[in-house]
Amino acid sequence: MNKYLFTDGTSGVKELLSKEELEAAIENAASKEAVRIWIFSSNEWINCVAYRKLNPAIIKKENAVAISKDIAIAGSPRSAKKSHWLKKTFYVLGAGAVVFLVFNFTKIKWEKANPINISAARPANVPAMDIDSLVAQIEESRGTLLDKSTRTNLRLRNTWPQLIDLRLSTERETSNAGSRYFNGDITIDNTTGFNLDNAVVKLIVWKDNKVNTTDTLRFSNIPYDKVTTRHLESTYRGDSISVAFETIRAKTFNFCYSATTKNNSGNYNDRWFCKE
């Protein structure tokens, strides 16, 4: 017995138990272009044109109806009832098979990839400076030597990207849809020799070279004698991921950094000086 799944896009998926029933369903379809047929011996849906190539003989609608009537007359009420339940069972199984196939074709398949372990890039508003030359220039212009504390604080404020390391470590999986990042940690390694009062970190997820998602994390009382770690509970999806400091404050060496300003103090030789 040949079995088929049939849909014309208007009344769901039907299971047909004979070629005659299939021909009748094709004839009654509102649009032949919308017809899709699944032959149980195959493994794919085909359209009406492809089916006609395989089965050029067309059974007329009247013959299909007559055959159905003959079967109904010949069968007893009990066999008709049994046939009804069989058809219903096959319909449910067929619909389930279709849903299963669609789910498997559309389901995103993630594959494990190398983990991410990156440090924040040096901010564009913190150019590299020759601090020794700067100190010499200041001392020459003032006609006096800078004391040790002033020299140390000046050096810390202008070389902080080498002394405060912001790092992101996260696991990663990839698919045709991009990457997803999970089970991540953000760490701050403060080697200035002084505690930092607070810092704001921005996590950025990129998609098609544009910012897709951002997340803000706040840290306070960051010590210099151990690494500060924050675990990320969320999962992020995109093409790539990065981290950066938004702000950093350290009253001990009069330091106030902000990613949104070019010069905090008005002096480009000591732009992150503050009196807070």
C-alpha positions in Angstrom: 0.0 0.0 0.0 1.3 3.4 -1.0 1.1 6.1 1.7 1.5 9.8 1.3 1.5 13.1 3.3 -0.3 15.9 1.5 -0.8 19.6 2.1 -2.1 22.4 -0.1 -1.2 25.2 2.4 -4.7 25.7 3.6 -5.8 22.7 5.7 -2.7 21.4 7.4 -1.1 18.0 6.6 -3.2 15.0 5.6 -2.2 11.4 5.5 -3.5 9.6 2.4 -3.5 5.8 2.1 -3.7 5.3 -1.6 -2.7 6.9 -4.9 -6.4 7.4 -5.7 -6.9 9.5 -2.6 -3.8 11.5 -3.4 -5.1 12.2 -7.0 -8.5 13.3 -5.6 -6.7 15.6 -3.1 -4.6 17.1 -5.9 -7.7 17.7 -8.1 -9.5 19.4 -5.2 -6.6 21.6 -4.2 -7.2 25.4 -4.5 -3.7 26.0 -5.9 -1.6 23.4 -7.5 1.5 25.5 -6.9 1.0 25.3 -3.1 0.6 21.5 -3.2 3.4 19.6 -1.4 3.6 15.7 -1.3 5.7 13.4 0.9 6.0 9.9 -0.5 6.7 7.6 2.5 9.3 5.7 0.5 11.3 8.9 0.0 12.8 11.4 2.4 11.7 14.8 1.1 8.7 17.0 0.2 8.1 17.4 -3.5 5.8 19.8 -5.4 3.0 18.8 -7.8 5.2 19.1 -10.9 7.9 16.8 -9.5 5.2 14.3 -8.5 3.7 14.3 -12.1 7.1 13.5 -13.5 7.2 10.4 -11.3 3.5 9.5 -11.9 2.3 10.8 -15.3 -1.0 8.9 -15.2 -3.8 11.0 -13.7 -6.8 9.4 -12.1 -9.9 11.5 -12.6 -11.8 12.9 -9.7 -15.0 10.9 -10.4 -13.0 7.6 -10.3 -11.4 8.5 -7.0 -14.8 9.4 -5.5 -16.3 6.1 -6.9 -13.5 4.1 -5.4 -14.0 5.8 -2.0 -17.8 5.1 -2.1 -17.2 1.4 -3.0 -14.9 1.0 -0.1 -17.4 2.7 2.2 -20.3 0.4 1.0 -18.3 -2.8 1.1 -16.9 -2.2 4.6 -19.0 -2.9 7.8 -19.6 -0.2 10.4 -17.0 -1.8 12.6 -14.3 -1.9 9.9 -15.2 1.7 9.0 -14.7 2.8 12.6 -11.4 0.9 12.8 -10.3 2.5 9.5 -11.2 5.9 10.9 -9.0 5.4 14.0 -6.1 4.0 11.8 -6.3 7.1 9.6 -6.4 9.4 12.7 -3.4 7.5 14.2 -1.4 7.7 10.9 -2.3 11.4 10.6 -1.0 12.1 14.1 2.2 10.2 13.4 2.7 11.9 10.1 2.2 15.3 11.5 4.6 14.5 14.3 7.2 13.4 11.7 6.8 16.6 9.8 7.2 18.7 13.0 10.3 16.7 13.9 11.9 17.2 10.5 11.1 20.9 10.5 12.5 21.3 14.0 15.8 19.5 13.1 16.2 21.6 9.9 15.7 24.9 11.7 17.4 24.1 15.1 20.7 26.0 15.6 23.5 23.6 16.1 26.3 25.0 18.4 29.8 23.6 18.3 32.4 24.2 21.0 35.2 26.6 20.0 38.3 27.9 21.6 37.7 30.0 24.7 38.2 33.8 24.7 40.9 35.4 26.9 41.5 39.1 26.1 42.7 42.3 27.7 41.1 45.6 27.2 42.7 47.7 24.5 44.5 50.9 25.4 41.9 53.7 25.3 42.2 56.2 22.4 42.1 59.1 24.8 45.2 57.9 26.7 48.2 58.3 24.4 51.6 56.8 25.4 53.8 59.4 27.0 57.5 59.7 27.9 57.1 60.5 31.6 60.8 61.0 32.2 61.0 63.7 29.5 57.8 65.2 30.8 59.2 65.4 34.4 62.4 67.0 33.1 60.4 69.5 31.1 58.3 70.5 34.1 61.3 70.8 36.4 63.1 72.9 33.8 60.1 75.2 33.4 59.6 75.6 37.2 63.3 75.8 38.0 62.9 73.2 40.8 62.8 69.5 41.2 59.5 67.6 41.7 59.2 65.8 45.0 59.0 62.0 45.0 55.2 61.8 45.7 54.4 64.3 42.8 56.6 62.3 40.4 55.0 59.0 41.4 51.5 60.3 41.1 52.2 61.9 37.7 53.6 58.7 36.4 50.7 56.6 37.7 48.1 58.9 36.2 49.7 58.8 32.7 50.8 55.2 32.6 47.8 53.5 34.2 46.9 51.3 31.1 50.1 49.4 31.8 49.4 49.1 35.5 45.6 48.3 35.6 44.9 45.3 33.5 41.2 44.6 32.6 40.7 41.1 31.3 37.8 39.0 30.0 37.8 35.2 29.9 34.8 33.3 28.6 33.8 30.0 27.0 32.6 30.1 23.4 30.4 28.1 21.0 29.9 28.9 17.3 27.2 28.2 14.7 25.9 29.6 11.4 24.2 32.3 13.4 27.4 33.5 15.0 29.0 32.9 18.4 27.7 32.7 21.9 29.7 33.5 25.0 29.0 32.0 28.5 30.6 31.1 31.8 32.7 34.3 31.7 34.8 36.2 34.2 36.0 39.8 34.3 39.2 40.5 36.2 41.0 43.7 37.3 44.7 43.3 38.1 45.7 46.6 39.9 49.5 46.9 40.2 49.6 50.7 40.9 50.6 50.0 44.5 47.4 51.8 45.7 43.8 50.8 46.1 41.3 52.1 43.5 38.2 53.6 45.0 35.9 52.5 42.1 35.7 51.5 38.5 32.9 51.1 35.9 33.5 48.4 33.2 31.5 48.1 29.9 31.2 44.8 28.2 30.4 45.1 24.5 29.0 42.5 22.1 29.5 43.2 18.4 27.4 42.1 15.4 28.2 43.0 11.8 30.9 45.4 13.1 28.2 47.3 15.1 27.5 47.4 18.8 24.7 44.8 19.4 24.6 44.5 23.2 26.2 46.2 26.2 26.4 45.4 29.8 27.8 47.6 32.6 29.6 46.3 35.7 30.6 48.4 38.8 33.5 47.6 41.0 34.5 49.3 44.3 37.5 49.1 46.7 39.8 47.4 44.2 42.9 46.3 46.1 46.5 46.3 44.7 47.6 43.1 46.4 45.2 40.7 44.7 43.2 40.3 41.5 39.5 41.3 41.6 37.1 38.9 39.8 33.5 39.2 38.8 31.7 36.1 37.3 29.2 36.7 34.4 25.9 34.9 34.8 24.5 35.9 31.4 25.1 34.4 27.9 25.9 36.8 25.1 25.4 36.3 21.4 27.3 38.1 18.6 30.3 38.0 16.3 32.8 39.2 18.9 33.1 40.6 22.4 35.2 43.1 24.2 35.6 45.0 27.5 36.7 48.6 28.4 36.9 50.9 31.4 34.2 53.6 31.5 35.6 55.3 34.6 38.3 54.8 37.2 38.7 56.8 40.4 41.7 56.7 42.9 41.8 59.6 45.4 45.2 58.4 46.7 47.0 59.6 43.6 44.4 62.2 42.5 43.3 60.1 39.5 39.9 60.4 37.7 39.7 58.7 34.3 36.7 58.9 32.0 36.3 57.3 28.6 33.9 60.1 27.5 36.3 63.0 28.0 39.6 63.9 26.3 41.0 66.0 29.1 39.8 65.9 32.7 42.1 68.5 34.1 42.6 71.0 31.2 46.3 70.1 31.1 47.1 67.6 28.3 50.4 66.7 30.1 48.4 65.5 33.1 44.9 65.1 31.7 43.6 62.7 34.4 44.5 64.8 37.5 41.6 65.6 39.9 41.4 66.9 43.4 38.6 64.5 44.6 
